[in-house]
Structures are given as C-alpha cells and as structure tokens.
Amino acid sequence: MGRRARAKADLDIELADLPPELRWREWMGRVEAVIFASPGPVTREALARVVGRDCSIDLLIDDIREDLRGRPYELYSATCMERPAGARAFSVDFTHGSGAVMYTACKARRMTAGLDEVRDTRG
C-alpha cells in the first residue's frame, strides 16, 4: 500500500502578527525541524519555504548552531561544486583501516555523498 498524499495546509511563513523576537524563534524552530527530520542534506531553497521573505537563512543557522553548542549535535555546511573546465580529477588512496573509519564517520553523520565510492574502493 502506498502513502496517501496529505492535504497541503497553508503555512503562515511571514508571521507578521508576532513580535520580531517570537517570529525569529518560530523560524528557528521550523528550520531546525526541517534539518533534523530530513534523511539527508537540506538545501537553502527548502529552508526558505518555511520562513518569511525577510529572514536571513545564514543568521538563522548561526543562531541554531549557537543553541546547539554544548549538545551532541552540530550543523555542517556542504557545498557541491562542479570541477572547473580543464581541472584534473584526483583520487586519494585510503588504507583499508582509514577508509573504514571514514565510512563509519560519514554514516554516523548521515553524510551520504560519496559513501558508495568509498565503500567500492575498499569493499
């Protein structure tokens, strides 16, 4: 049996009726919920869908990082870039042990980009 689509509820992203401090706190809660509920990396575009137009995603993430300080969680930024024209590809030769450690650390952090390549190089 497949999942049923839920009716799309209108989400007040601007929160104009709230004072600025409460609006910011609500936006932080929404962004944190999206990040921690996601099975993988979350784009800025996805985060922008739950906050108002005037919200700075960068400042919001900085405040969330500050709130997480001292807790067993950290937020990391990931950048996906294409290789510039003319740039050469390179590979890193991992020992079996260091490859296993890297694979385990990535899996524990739910950073999935590149895991298949690491696993394939060392079995």
Backbone as CSV, one residue per row, in Angstrom:
resi,resn,N_x,N_y,N_z,CA_x,CA_y,CA_z,C_x,C_y,C_z
1,MET,0.824,-1.179,0.000,0.000,0.000,0.000,0.869,1.243,0.000
2,GLY,0.560,2.199,-0.856,1.356,3.418,-0.946,0.942,4.453,0.077
3,ARG,1.768,5.449,0.210,1.454,6.560,1.108,0.379,7.439,0.500
4,ARG,-0.507,7.913,1.334,-1.515,8.849,0.862,-0.971,10.254,0.970
5,ALA,-1.239,11.050,-0.053,-0.812,12.445,-0.016,-1.671,13.200,0.993
6,ARG,-1.012,14.002,1.809,-1.747,14.811,2.770,-2.185,16.108,2.114
7,ALA,-3.288,16.622,2.573,-3.759,17.907,2.064,-2.756,18.977,2.471
8,LYS,-2.436,19.856,1.550,-1.469,20.918,1.819,-2.126,21.994,2.675
9,ALA,-1.597,22.194,3.864,-2.119,23.221,4.758,-1.388,24.526,4.470
10,ASP,-2.111,25.605,4.596,-1.475,26.906,4.419,-0.570,27.174,5.607
11,LEU,0.668,27.479,5.337,1.646,27.763,6.378,1.940,29.249,6.361
12,ASP,1.698,29.898,7.470,1.992,31.329,7.581,3.499,31.480,7.758
13,ILE,4.194,31.778,6.672,5.650,31.892,6.776,6.105,33.277,7.207
14,GLU,5.295,34.283,6.986,5.692,35.649,7.347,5.545,35.917,8.841
15,LEU,4.545,35.332,9.470,4.296,35.501,10.906,4.256,36.977,11.317
16,ALA,3.601,37.777,10.500,3.554,39.227,10.707,2.880,39.619,12.011
17,ASP,2.012,38.760,12.559,1.309,39.103,13.795,2.153,38.875,15.047
18,LEU,3.327,38.274,14.907,4.209,38.023,16.052,5.243,39.135,16.203
19,PRO,5.647,39.421,17.445,6.763,40.355,17.643,8.031,39.760,17.034
20,PRO,8.987,40.602,16.636,10.198,40.106,15.958,10.935,38.977,16.692
21,GLU,11.036,39.048,18.024,11.766,38.016,18.771,11.060,36.665,18.678
22,LEU,9.731,36.672,18.805,8.984,35.415,18.709,8.964,34.879,17.279
23,ARG,8.902,35.773,16.308,8.947,35.371,14.897,10.269,34.656,14.620
24,TRP,11.368,35.249,15.083,12.699,34.658,14.872,12.776,33.275,15.524
25,ARG,12.263,33.159,16.763,12.270,31.880,17.470,11.461,30.832,16.721
26,GLU,10.308,31.229,16.194,9.471,30.294,15.427,10.186,29.851,14.158
27,TRP,10.812,30.790,13.470,11.562,30.434,12.264,12.698,29.480,12.611
28,MET,13.404,29.734,13.712,14.481,28.836,14.131,13.945,27.427,14.366
29,GLY,12.809,27.334,15.035,12.210,26.024,15.301,11.829,25.295,14.027
30,ARG,11.289,26.040,13.060,10.899,25.418,11.793,12.110,24.910,11.028
31,VAL,13.150,25.740,10.951,14.355,25.348,10.212,15.028,24.167,10.902
32,GLU,15.105,24.205,12.219,15.699,23.092,12.958,14.907,21.812,12.732
33,ALA,13.597,21.900,12.726,12.751,20.722,12.492,12.990,20.143,11.102
34,VAL,13.096,20.997,10.097,13.341,20.526,8.730,14.699,19.840,8.643
35,ILE,15.708,20.462,9.229,17.070,19.905,9.175,17.138,18.543,9.861
36,PHE,16.600,18.443,11.064,16.734,17.199,11.824,15.767,16.113,11.375
37,ALA,14.693,16.481,10.697,13.763,15.474,10.192,14.187,14.930,8.837
38,SER,15.082,15.629,8.168,15.493,15.237,6.826,16.458,14.053,6.873
39,PRO,16.289,13.095,5.967,17.214,11.964,5.919,18.544,12.311,5.254
40,GLY,18.682,13.498,4.712,19.911,13.901,4.033,20.096,15.402,4.097
41,PRO,21.075,15.916,3.375,21.326,17.361,3.365,20.094,18.140,2.903
42,VAL,19.933,19.338,3.443,18.791,20.196,3.129,19.310,21.448,2.417
43,THR,18.679,21.790,1.309,19.100,22.983,0.558,18.546,24.247,1.197
44,ARG,19.188,25.357,0.894,18.694,26.649,1.366,17.305,26.936,0.815
45,GLU,17.059,26.477,-0.407,15.747,26.693,-1.022,14.659,25.992,-0.217
46,ALA,14.947,24.790,0.264,13.981,24.062,1.087,13.737,24.794,2.402
47,LEU,14.801,25.315,3.004,14.643,26.053,4.254,13.872,27.349,4.047
48,ALA,14.088,27.993,2.912,13.414,29.259,2.630,11.903,29.091,2.512
49,ARG,11.429,27.886,2.259,9.994,27.646,2.130,9.257,27.681,3.462
50,VAL,9.984,27.621,4.594,9.312,27.611,5.896,9.527,28.889,6.694
51,VAL,10.225,29.860,6.095,10.461,31.142,6.774,10.023,32.295,5.876
52,GLY,9.922,33.471,6.456,9.471,34.635,5.712,10.525,35.195,4.766
53,ARG,10.063,36.082,3.895,10.957,36.690,2.891,12.102,37.456,3.514
54,ASP,11.863,38.087,4.652,12.889,38.931,5.274,13.835,38.167,6.195
55,CYS,13.699,36.873,6.253,14.530,36.059,7.140,15.862,35.738,6.472
56,SER,16.946,35.957,7.191,18.274,35.592,6.710,18.575,34.158,7.157
57,ILE,18.627,33.248,6.194,18.906,31.835,6.499,20.270,31.704,7.184
58,ASP,21.266,32.462,6.724,22.608,32.366,7.312,22.599,32.756,8.790
59,LEU,21.936,33.872,9.121,21.878,34.298,10.524,21.072,33.315,11.370
60,LEU,20.021,32.778,10.799,19.192,31.798,11.498,20.006,30.548,11.812
61,ILE,20.763,30.061,10.840,21.588,28.873,11.054,22.678,29.165,12.084
62,ASP,23.254,30.380,12.050,24.242,30.752,13.074,23.634,30.675,14.473
63,ASP,22.401,31.171,14.634,21.739,31.118,15.936,21.425,29.678,16.350
64,ILE,21.037,28.847,15.403,20.778,27.431,15.716,22.079,26.757,16.142
65,ARG,23.170,27.047,15.442,24.473,26.477,15.839,24.826,26.884,17.261
66,GLU,24.565,28.142,17.592,24.853,28.635,18.936,23.990,27.901,19.969
67,ASP,22.721,27.705,19.663,21.832,26.965,20.565,22.288,25.523,20.756
68,LEU,22.897,24.937,19.737,23.341,23.543,19.804,24.693,23.381,20.491
69,ARG,25.381,24.492,20.747,26.703,24.423,21.383,26.564,23.716,22.741
70,GLY,27.432,22.763,22.978,27.394,22.006,24.215,26.477,20.793,24.162
71,ARG,25.748,20.638,23.082,24.893,19.464,22.896,25.591,18.523,21.914
72,PRO,25.136,17.294,21.819,25.827,16.343,20.936,25.438,16.474,19.466
73,TYR,25.137,17.713,19.005,24.757,17.945,17.616,25.564,19.103,17.060
74,GLU,25.844,19.042,15.774,26.481,20.142,15.062,25.871,20.221,13.679
75,LEU,25.822,21.435,13.128,25.380,21.618,11.753,26.600,21.877,10.897
76,TYR,26.634,21.226,9.744,27.722,21.418,8.803,27.164,21.917,7.487
77,SER,27.896,22.799,6.864,27.512,23.264,5.531,28.213,22.391,4.513
78,ALA,27.491,22.052,3.480,28.061,21.251,2.397,27.916,22.038,1.110
79,THR,28.963,22.066,0.332,28.935,22.761,-0.937,29.187,21.761,-2.045
80,CYS,28.324,21.786,-3.022,28.513,20.933,-4.190,28.960,21.818,-5.342
81,MET,30.131,21.550,-5.838,30.659,22.371,-6.931,31.083,21.469,-8.072
82,GLU,30.910,21.957,-9.267,31.406,21.215,-10.421,32.878,21.549,-10.600
83,ARG,33.586,20.625,-11.189,35.000,20.826,-11.440,35.165,21.855,-12.545
84,PRO,36.025,22.867,-12.349,36.249,23.862,-13.399,36.789,23.216,-14.668
85,ALA,36.480,23.801,-15.802,36.971,23.284,-17.082,38.490,23.212,-17.054
86,GLY,39.033,22.100,-17.481,40.483,21.941,-17.539,41.103,21.397,-16.258
87,ALA,40.331,21.376,-15.170,40.873,20.853,-13.914,40.941,19.334,-13.987
88,ARG,41.988,18.777,-13.399,42.156,17.329,-13.432,41.512,16.691,-12.208
89,ALA,41.004,15.502,-12.414,40.452,14.741,-11.295,41.612,14.134,-10.513
90,PHE,41.404,13.878,-9.247,42.424,13.212,-8.449,41.736,12.194,-7.554
91,SER,42.513,11.264,-7.084,41.959,10.272,-6.171,42.862,10.192,-4.946
92,VAL,42.304,9.723,-3.872,43.045,9.561,-2.631,43.119,8.072,-2.346
93,ASP,44.295,7.591,-2.039,44.474,6.178,-1.760,44.343,5.962,-0.253
94,PHE,43.200,5.426,0.161,42.964,5.135,1.570,43.484,3.749,1.889
95,THR,44.034,3.605,3.071,44.298,2.256,3.557,42.948,1.666,3.936
96,HIS,42.889,0.360,4.080,41.618,-0.266,4.436,41.099,0.305,5.757
97,GLY,41.982,0.461,6.724,41.565,0.970,8.040,41.053,2.397,7.986
98,SER,41.777,3.298,7.291,41.324,4.690,7.237,40.053,4.818,6.414
99,GLY,39.903,3.996,5.391,38.666,4.012,4.612,37.480,3.563,5.447
100,ALA,37.692,2.557,6.278,36.615,2.063,7.146,36.231,3.112,8.179
101,VAL,37.225,3.788,8.736,36.940,4.847,9.707,36.167,5.981,9.039
102,MET,36.586,6.387,7.851,35.895,7.453,7.139,34.458,7.044,6.817
103,TYR,34.281,5.828,6.358,32.942,5.336,6.036,32.052,5.353,7.270
104,THR,32.560,4.882,8.398,31.787,4.840,9.637,31.430,6.245,10.106
105,ALA,32.391,7.167,10.045,32.129,8.544,10.465,31.084,9.196,9.574
106,CYS,31.196,8.984,8.281,30.217,9.563,7.357,28.840,8.974,7.587
107,LYS,28.768,7.690,7.795,27.484,7.033,8.013,26.853,7.544,9.304
108,ALA,27.660,7.714,10.350,27.148,8.201,11.630,26.648,9.636,11.516
109,ARG,27.243,10.412,10.662,26.851,11.812,10.484,25.798,11.982,9.400
110,ARG,25.344,10.905,8.816,24.341,10.919,7.753,24.803,11.742,6.559
111,MET,26.101,11.771,6.340,26.641,12.440,5.161,26.811,11.354,4.113
112,THR,25.918,11.280,3.173,25.893,10.153,2.266,26.601,10.394,0.954
113,ALA,26.910,11.622,0.626,27.555,11.894,-0.659,28.922,11.235,-0.689
114,GLY,29.144,10.399,-1.631,30.444,9.778,-1.803,30.645,8.480,-1.043
115,LEU,29.663,8.066,-0.249,29.844,6.840,0.523,30.005,5.618,-0.368
116,ASP,29.244,5.563,-1.456,29.347,4.401,-2.344,30.749,4.298,-2.924
117,GLU,31.355,5.433,-3.279,32.705,5.401,-3.843,33.704,4.898,-2.819
118,VAL,33.571,5.342,-1.554,34.484,4.876,-0.511,34.299,3.387,-0.294
119,ARG,33.053,2.937,-0.210,32.769,1.522,0.019,33.295,0.685,-1.160
120,ASP,33.108,1.170,-2.390,33.526,0.418,-3.563,35.041,0.302,-3.660
121,THR,35.791,1.277,-3.140,37.243,1.214,-3.259,37.840,0.199,-2.312
122,ARG,37.165,-0.088,-1.222,37.736,-0.998,-0.227,36.876,-2.217,0.049
123,GLY,35.736,-2.324,-0.611,34.888,-3.495,-0.398,34.224,-3.417,0.910
